Amino acid sequence: MIITNELEPLSTDLTTITTEIRSYENIAGQSIFEIGRRLKWVKEHDLAHGQFGEWVKSLGIDPSSASHFMKIASELKLGTYPNMGAKALYLIATMPPEERDRPQHLNSGETKKPDEMTVRELREVKKKLKQREQELADRDETIANQQAELEDNRKVQLELNKRNSELSKRQPKQKVITKTVTKEVPVKPDDYDELKAKIAELKEQSAKDKENIEYYKRELKAAERINKNANSYDKLQKQELKRKKRQAEISGYSTSLKINDWIPELQKLSQEDVDEMGEQAQKNLQKRLELLQRSIDRLSSMLGGRRVIEGEYQS
């Protein structure tokens, strides 16, 4: 006698199917699988001619139970869980396939496989699996967001490097005026040496700012690695707060580097340049300088620096 795992074809006669289902209703264990298999067969082949729901009711099976039986027949193998009831089989059938034979830790402290559990224990395990799946989904979303922000930071850094490279190539052009009809001498503003020293100081600070940006980028990558191993919502929250702080640090240093680009351009303008501007150009420049001054005052106030009081600066 040759035994195979192949299932014999079912009848296409509805009366035969009905008789077989009523027969399996009196058999425990695998009868649930066989009933579900036949219900699924009738539905897929429309043997009830569009009256599947009415036919199921005529068997005394409510639609919910019929749906559970078909799910069991679709997900589980015949004979795998021969002594379990319909509720337990449905709970196992709706578990992820990789969890159906894996030992699970219960709140009672015991460790059991699904086929050894009660219905209550199976519901407990399903709830834990669902919570774990949600936590993993939330973690993946957080990591994806961090990777996107890291990529944005990388682009910002590339732009800053480009700006700094251009800044280092610029050479301030000295303005000269004719003192006599035969000799031209460069005009040296009274505060030229002081401004030159400050610009040199800002360049030195720019180098330190770039080092700080690299440091906080490493901190963000470290947070990303930690997030991959995080197994609780609280840890993810702490890492997210740390990431936001590092992002704010990078924004601060990036803004400082951009300001360094503006300073040499403003310092190159002399009184002669301003006098030669057209009226509209002077108005445009004045308007933007006023907006820039307001921004400087606001940021200085937040940093605890100088504040504007009745039109004067207060340190």
C-alpha positions in Angstrom: 0.0 0.0 0.0 1.5 3.3 -1.1 0.8 6.3 1.2 1.2 9.9 -0.2 0.6 13.3 1.2 -1.6 14.3 -1.8 -5.2 15.0 -1.0 -7.8 13.2 -3.1 -10.1 15.5 -5.2 -13.4 16.5 -3.7 -16.8 15.8 -5.3 -18.5 18.4 -7.5 -21.9 17.2 -6.3 -23.3 19.6 -3.6 -25.3 16.8 -1.9 -22.2 14.6 -1.5 -20.3 17.6 0.0 -23.2 18.3 2.4 -23.3 14.6 3.6 -19.5 14.6 4.1 -19.6 17.8 6.2 -22.3 16.4 8.4 -20.3 13.3 8.9 -17.1 15.2 9.9 -19.1 17.3 12.4 -19.2 14.1 14.5 -15.5 13.6 14.5 -13.1 15.5 16.7 -9.7 16.9 15.8 -9.1 16.7 12.0 -12.8 17.1 11.3 -12.4 20.9 11.6 -9.8 20.8 8.9 -11.9 18.6 6.6 -15.0 20.8 7.1 -13.0 24.0 6.3 -11.5 22.3 3.3 -14.9 21.4 1.9 -16.4 24.8 2.7 -13.4 26.4 0.8 -13.9 24.1 -2.1 -17.6 24.9 -2.5 -16.9 28.6 -2.2 -14.0 28.6 -4.7 -15.9 26.6 -7.3 -19.3 28.3 -6.7 -21.0 24.9 -6.3 -23.8 26.7 -4.4 -24.4 28.9 -7.4 -24.0 32.2 -5.6 -25.8 31.1 -2.5 -22.8 30.1 -0.4 -23.9 32.0 2.7 -27.4 30.5 2.6 -26.0 27.1 2.1 -23.7 27.4 5.1 -26.6 28.5 7.3 -28.6 25.5 6.1 -25.8 23.3 7.6 -26.3 25.0 11.0 -22.9 26.7 10.7 -22.7 30.5 11.4 -20.7 32.6 8.9 -18.0 33.4 11.5 -17.3 29.8 12.2 -17.3 28.9 8.5 -14.7 31.7 8.0 -12.6 30.3 10.8 -12.8 26.7 9.4 -11.6 27.9 6.0 -8.7 29.8 7.5 -7.6 26.7 9.4 -7.8 24.6 6.2 -5.8 27.2 4.3 -3.0 27.8 6.8 -2.5 24.5 8.7 -1.6 21.0 7.5 -3.9 18.0 7.9 -3.1 16.0 11.0 -0.7 18.6 12.5 -2.9 19.5 15.5 -5.3 16.5 15.7 -6.6 17.0 19.3 -7.2 20.7 19.3 -10.6 22.6 19.1 -11.7 25.1 16.6 -10.8 28.2 18.6 -7.3 27.0 19.4 -6.7 26.0 15.8 -7.9 29.4 14.5 -5.6 31.2 16.9 -2.7 29.2 15.7 -3.7 29.6 12.0 -3.7 33.4 12.5 -0.1 33.4 14.0 2.9 34.2 11.8 4.0 30.8 10.2 7.4 31.0 11.9 5.8 31.3 15.4 3.4 28.3 15.1 6.0 25.7 16.3 8.3 28.0 18.3 8.3 27.7 22.2 6.8 30.9 23.8 7.3 32.4 27.3 4.0 32.8 29.1 3.2 35.2 31.9 2.9 32.2 34.3 6.7 31.6 33.8 6.1 28.5 31.7 7.5 27.9 28.2 5.2 26.0 25.8 4.7 25.4 22.1 1.4 26.6 20.6 0.0 23.1 20.3 0.5 22.6 24.1 -1.4 25.8 25.1 -4.9 26.6 26.2 -7.1 29.1 24.3 -6.3 31.7 27.0 -2.6 31.1 26.6 -2.8 31.3 22.8 -4.6 34.7 23.1 -1.9 35.9 25.5 0.9 34.9 23.0 -0.9 36.5 20.0 -1.2 39.8 21.9 2.5 39.8 22.7 3.4 38.9 19.1 1.2 41.8 17.9 2.9 44.3 20.3 6.3 43.1 19.3 5.5 43.5 15.6 4.3 47.1 16.3 7.5 47.9 18.2 9.6 46.6 15.4 7.6 48.6 12.9 8.0 51.8 15.0 11.7 51.1 15.4 12.2 50.6 11.6 10.3 53.9 11.0 12.5 55.7 13.5 15.7 54.3 11.9 14.5 55.2 8.4 13.8 58.8 9.6 17.3 59.0 11.2 18.9 57.7 8.0 17.1 60.3 6.0 18.2 63.1 8.3 21.8 61.8 8.3 21.7 62.0 4.5 20.4 65.6 4.7 23.3 66.4 7.1 25.8 64.8 4.7 24.5 67.1 1.9 24.7 70.1 4.2 28.2 69.2 5.1 29.2 68.9 1.4 27.7 72.4 0.8 29.6 73.8 3.8 32.8 72.3 2.5 32.2 73.9 -0.9 31.5 77.3 0.6 34.6 77.2 2.8 36.7 76.2 -0.2 35.4 79.1 -2.1 35.9 81.4 0.9 39.6 80.4 1.3 40.2 81.2 -2.4 38.9 84.8 -2.1 41.4 87.5 -1.7 40.1 90.9 -0.3 40.7 93.6 -2.9 42.1 96.8 -1.5 40.6 100.1 -2.7 43.0 102.8 -3.7 42.5 106.5 -4.2 44.7 109.2 -5.8 46.3 111.4 -3.3 48.3 113.3 -5.8 48.3 113.5 -9.6 51.3 111.1 -9.7 50.7 108.6 -6.8 48.0 106.2 -5.8 47.9 104.7 -2.3 45.6 102.1 -0.9 42.9 103.2 1.6 43.3 101.5 4.9 40.2 101.9 7.1 40.8 102.8 10.7 39.6 99.4 11.9 41.3 97.4 9.2 43.7 95.6 11.5 41.0 94.8 14.0 38.7 93.4 11.3 41.5 91.4 9.8 42.2 89.9 13.2 38.5 89.1 13.7 38.2 87.4 10.3 41.3 85.3 11.0 39.7 84.4 14.3 36.4 83.4 12.6 38.3 81.2 10.1 39.9 79.4 13.0 36.5 79.0 14.6 35.1 77.7 11.3 37.7 74.9 11.5 36.6 74.0 15.0 32.9 74.2 13.9 33.6 71.7 11.2 35.2 69.4 13.7 32.2 69.7 15.9 29.9 68.9 13.0 31.9 65.7 12.3 31.7 64.8 16.0 27.9 65.1 16.2 27.5 63.2 12.9 29.4 60.3 14.6 27.1 60.7 17.6 24.1 60.4 15.3 25.5 57.2 13.7 26.1 55.8 17.2 22.5 56.5 18.0 21.4 54.7 14.9 23.4 51.6 15.9 21.9 51.7 19.3 18.4 52.0 17.9 19.0 48.8 15.9 19.5 46.9 19.2 16.9 48.8 21.2 14.1 46.5 22.4 11.8 48.9 24.3 9.9 52.1 23.5 11.6 54.0 26.4 15.0 53.4 25.0 13.9 54.5 21.5 12.5 57.7 23.0 15.7 58.5 24.8 17.7 57.9 21.6 15.3 60.1 19.7 15.8 63.0 22.1 19.6 62.6 21.9 19.4 62.6 18.1 17.3 65.8 18.1 19.9 67.5 20.4 22.7 66.5 18.1 20.8 67.8 15.1 20.3 71.1 16.8 24.1 71.3 17.5 24.8 70.7 13.8 22.3 73.4 12.8 24.0 75.9 15.1 27.5 75.2 13.7 26.2 75.3 10.1 24.6 78.7 10.7 27.9 80.0 12.1 29.8 78.8 9.0 27.3 80.5 6.7 27.7 83.8 8.6 31.4 83.6 8.0 30.7 83.7 4.3 28.8 87.0 4.6 31.3 89.0 6.7 34.1 89.4 4.0 31.5 90.5 1.4 30.2 93.2 3.7 33.6 94.4 4.7 34.7 94.9 1.0 32.1 97.6 0.6 33.6 101.1 1.1 31.9 104.6 1.4 32.8 105.2 -2.2 31.0 102.0 -3.3 27.9 103.1 -1.3 28.0 106.6 -2.8 28.2 105.2 -6.4 25.1 103.0 -5.8 21.8 104.1 -7.4 19.1 105.2 -5.0 17.1 102.0 -5.5 20.1 99.9 -4.8 20.8 101.8 -1.6 17.2 101.3 -0.5 17.3 97.6 -1.2 20.6 97.3 0.8 19.3 99.3 3.7 16.1 97.2 3.9 18.0 94.0 4.0 20.5 95.3 6.5 17.6 96.3 8.8 16.1 92.8 8.5 19.6 91.3 9.2 20.0 93.6 12.2 16.6 92.4 13.7 17.6 88.8 13.2 21.0 89.5 14.9 19.3 91.3 17.8 16.8 88.4 18.3 19.4 85.7 18.3 21.7 87.7 20.5 18.9 88.1 23.0 18.3 84.3 23.0 22.0 83.7 23.4 22.1 86.1 26.4 24.1 88.6 24.4 23.3 92.2 23.6 19.7 93.5 23.6 18.1 96.5 22.0 16.7 99.0 24.5 15.1 102.2 23.2 17.1 102.1 20.0 20.4 101.5 21.7 22.4 98.3 22.2 22.6 96.9 25.7 25.3 94.4 26.5 
